[in-house]
């Protein structure tokens, strides 16, 4: 489990992703904090609604009285990070850190 000190140590600055040129995000691992509702299956299904997302894997890392810390893995084709962040926030969740990114070049 991650504790708040560990989270602060590993927390990264999450800026907007503007231009990746001819590269596309294929895989993202995020540390997400969300309220207890909606339940995990509903939240995971909601995250999978984004057009460019092909698979979502959500794991509960830690839980307290009000929130759940999640490890969320996205697979897809050209995931739009800014759109993803906005989508996540509609359920009251927030991205704490981007822990892994896989980007592939696309043909012109």
Secondary structure, DSSP 8 states (H G I E B T S, - for coil): ---HHHHHHH----------TTEEEEEEEEEEEEES-S-HHHHHHHHTTSTTEEEEEEEEEEE-SSEEEEEEEEEESS--HHHHHHHHHTTT-EEEEEEEEEEEE---
